[in-house]
Amino acid sequence: MPQQSVTVMEVSPRDGLQNEDVILSTEQKLELVEGAIAAGCRRIEVTSFVHPTRVPQMADAEDLCAMLPEAEGVRYTGLILNERGYQRLRDTKRIHEAGLVIPATDTFGLKNQGLDVDSAVAMAAEVIQDGVDSNFPVQVTIAVAFGCPFEGEVYLEQLVNIAERLAAAGPVELALADTIGVAVPTQVRQAFSQLKDSLGELPLRAHFHDTRNTGIANAYASLLAGVTVLDASIGGIGGCPFAPNASGNIATEDLVYMLNRGGIEHGVELTSLLETAAWLQEVLSKPLPSMLLKAGIFPPVSA
């Protein structure tokens, strides 16, 4: 049986927008965050603290943070790739937790953040330790956890080894990210089940892209393995600038539809999500991948 309740981490303001040709204004990004809050999202990845020339869509990170509303029960996350990003995040005084990204392969790590796996794990240990010492939550995501666009297969033994090394540093949560959308449900369930056995009580999170139409099935498989937090992006937008052909995240509204029909509690309101997804589609001036935005809610909402 899957978890009876899960938390949805809304990632559209960061992972969703970072690969879009249309760069939203800071005010439009704030409107997206506010739409997520209005729908009931209580964990939101709002931005990333990366070099603006490499990811210009995130160049206004500090400006956006200064505008974020103080909403009761809402926690904001910022993505970081190194110590510099961590310090920028801490300096805002508005972000509740840092989200480190660590590669599962050397080649992806060098292209994404200029660090091979061993160097990235060592860096992560220092950042996590600072978080422990200063009572600031730091969680960590292993990118390309199920397959790398440059090195191919990522084997379970390799993945578990990295996860155990990261867990030893003391993060508040560990996630596996299918950055290029190659995972299948059997692989996902096996990986997270192994991590549950290896890492004990450390909370686990899952991040899936729907590049090959397996994202929602993978999300369900992760629930069967005991995952308690699922990343998703309003409208199904997203992708990695440094991973070729890495298309969008699973759409938050598609995920919530599945959770609703499966009787799994999550606290997010579907109609409100669809309103924000429709707004985002207009802002980006293109059809979004979201299936529910096309098909609508079932049973239909009465007039």
DAPE-V794397 format. One record per residue. N is the residue number from 1. RES is the residue in one small letter. SS is DSSP state (2 for helix, 1 for strand, 0 for the rest). OMEGA is omega as a letter, one per 40 degrees, with the letter a starting at -180 (* if undefined). Layout:
N_RES_SS_OMEGA ; N_RES_SS_OMEGA
This chain:
1_m_0_i ; 2_p_0_i ; 3_q_0_i ; 4_q_0_i ; 5_s_1_i ; 6_v_0_i ; 7_t_1_i ; 8_v_1_i ; 9_m_1_a ; 10_e_1_a ; 11_v_0_a ; 12_s_2_a ; 13_p_2_i ; 14_r_2_a ; 15_d_2_i ; 16_g_2_a ; 17_l_0_a ; 18_q_0_a ; 19_n_0_a ; 20_e_0_i ; 21_d_0_i ; 22_v_0_i ; 23_i_0_a ; 24_l_0_i ; 25_s_0_i ; 26_t_2_i ; 27_e_2_i ; 28_q_2_i ; 29_k_2_i ; 30_l_2_i ; 31_e_2_i ; 32_l_2_i ; 33_v_2_a ; 34_e_2_i ; 35_g_2_i ; 36_a_2_i ; 37_i_2_a ; 38_a_2_i ; 39_a_0_i ; 40_g_0_i ; 41_c_0_a ; 42_r_0_i ; 43_r_1_a ; 44_i_1_i ; 45_e_1_a ; 46_v_1_a ; 47_t_1_i ; 48_s_1_a ; 49_f_0_a ; 50_v_0_a ; 51_h_0_a ; 52_p_0_i ; 53_t_0_i ; 54_r_0_i ; 55_v_0_a ; 56_p_2_i ; 57_q_2_a ; 58_m_2_a ; 59_a_0_a ; 60_d_0_a ; 61_a_2_a ; 62_e_2_i ; 63_d_2_i ; 64_l_2_a ; 65_c_2_a ; 66_a_2_a ; 67_m_2_a ; 68_l_0_i ; 69_p_0_i ; 70_e_0_a ; 71_a_0_a ; 72_e_0_i ; 73_g_0_a ; 74_v_0_i ; 75_r_1_i ; 76_y_1_i ; 77_t_1_i ; 78_g_1_i ; 79_l_1_i ; 80_i_1_i ; 81_l_0_a ; 82_n_0_a ; 83_e_2_i ; 84_r_2_i ; 85_g_2_i ; 86_y_2_a ; 87_q_2_i ; 88_r_2_i ; 89_l_2_a ; 90_r_2_a ; 91_d_2_a ; 92_t_2_a ; 93_k_0_a ; 94_r_0_a ; 95_i_0_a ; 96_h_0_i ; 97_e_1_i ; 98_a_1_i ; 99_g_1_i ; 100_l_1_i ; 101_v_1_a ; 102_i_1_a ; 103_p_1_i ; 104_a_0_i ; 105_t_0_a ; 106_d_2_a ; 107_t_2_i ; 108_f_2_a ; 109_g_2_a ; 110_l_2_i ; 111_k_2_a ; 112_n_2_a ; 113_q_2_i ; 114_g_0_a ; 115_l_0_i ; 116_d_0_a ; 117_v_2_a ; 118_d_2_i ; 119_s_2_i ; 120_a_2_i ; 121_v_2_i ; 122_a_2_i ; 123_m_2_a ; 124_a_2_a ; 125_a_2_i ; 126_e_2_i ; 127_v_2_i ; 128_i_2_i ; 129_q_2_i ; 130_d_2_i ; 131_g_2_i ; 132_v_2_a ; 133_d_2_a ; 134_s_0_i ; 135_n_0_i ; 136_f_0_a ; 137_p_1_i ; 138_v_1_i ; 139_q_1_a ; 140_v_1_i ; 141_t_1_i ; 142_i_1_a ; 143_a_1_a ; 144_v_0_a ; 145_a_0_a ; 146_f_0_i ; 147_g_0_a ; 148_c_1_a ; 149_p_0_a ; 150_f_0_a ; 151_e_0_i ; 152_g_1_a ; 153_e_0_i ; 154_v_0_a ; 155_y_0_a ; 156_l_2_a ; 157_e_2_i ; 158_q_2_a ; 159_l_2_a ; 160_v_2_i ; 161_n_2_i ; 162_i_2_a ; 163_a_2_a ; 164_e_2_i ; 165_r_2_i ; 166_l_2_a ; 167_a_2_a ; 168_a_0_a ; 169_a_0_i ; 170_g_0_i ; 171_p_0_i ; 172_v_0_a ; 173_e_0_i ; 174_l_1_a ; 175_a_1_i ; 176_l_1_a ; 177_a_1_i ; 178_d_1_a ; 179_t_0_a ; 180_i_0_i ; 181_g_0_a ; 182_v_0_a ; 183_a_0_i ; 184_v_0_a ; 185_p_2_a ; 186_t_2_i ; 187_q_2_a ; 188_v_2_a ; 189_r_2_i ; 190_q_2_a ; 191_a_2_a ; 192_f_2_i ; 193_s_2_i ; 194_q_2_i ; 195_l_2_i ; 196_k_2_i ; 197_d_2_a ; 198_s_2_a ; 199_l_2_i ; 200_g_0_a ; 201_e_0_a ; 202_l_0_i ; 203_p_0_a ; 204_l_1_i ; 205_r_1_a ; 206_a_1_a ; 207_h_1_a ; 208_f_1_i ; 209_h_1_a ; 210_d_0_a ; 211_t_0_a ; 212_r_0_i ; 213_n_0_i ; 214_t_0_a ; 215_g_2_a ; 216_i_2_i ; 217_a_2_i ; 218_n_2_i ; 219_a_2_i ; 220_y_2_i ; 221_a_2_i ; 222_s_2_i ; 223_l_2_i ; 224_l_2_a ; 225_a_0_i ; 226_g_0_i ; 227_v_0_a ; 228_t_0_a ; 229_v_1_i ; 230_l_1_i ; 231_d_1_i ; 232_a_1_a ; 233_s_1_i ; 234_i_2_a ; 235_g_2_a ; 236_g_2_i ; 237_i_0_i ; 238_g_0_a ; 239_g_0_a ; 240_c_0_a ; 241_p_0_a ; 242_f_0_i ; 243_a_0_a ; 244_p_0_i ; 245_n_0_i ; 246_a_0_a ; 247_s_0_a ; 248_g_0_i ; 249_n_1_i ; 250_i_0_a ; 251_a_1_a ; 252_t_2_a ; 253_e_2_i ; 254_d_2_i ; 255_l_2_a ; 256_v_2_i ; 257_y_2_i ; 258_m_2_a ; 259_l_2_i ; 260_n_2_a ; 261_r_2_i ; 262_g_0_i ; 263_g_0_a ; 264_i_0_a ; 265_e_1_a ; 266_h_0_i ; 267_g_0_a ; 268_v_0_a ; 269_e_0_a ; 270_l_2_a ; 271_t_2_i ; 272_s_2_i ; 273_l_2_a ; 274_l_2_i ; 275_e_2_i ; 276_t_2_i ; 277_a_2_i ; 278_a_2_i ; 279_w_2_a ; 280_l_2_i ; 281_q_2_i ; 282_e_2_a ; 283_v_2_a ; 284_l_2_i ; 285_s_0_i ; 286_k_0_i ; 287_p_0_i ; 288_l_0_a ; 289_p_0_a ; 290_s_0_i ; 291_m_2_a ; 292_l_2_i ; 293_l_2_i ; 294_k_2_a ; 295_a_2_a ; 296_g_0_a ; 297_i_0_i ; 298_f_0_e ; 299_p_0_a ; 300_p_0_i ; 301_v_0_a ; 302_s_0_i ; 303_a_0_*
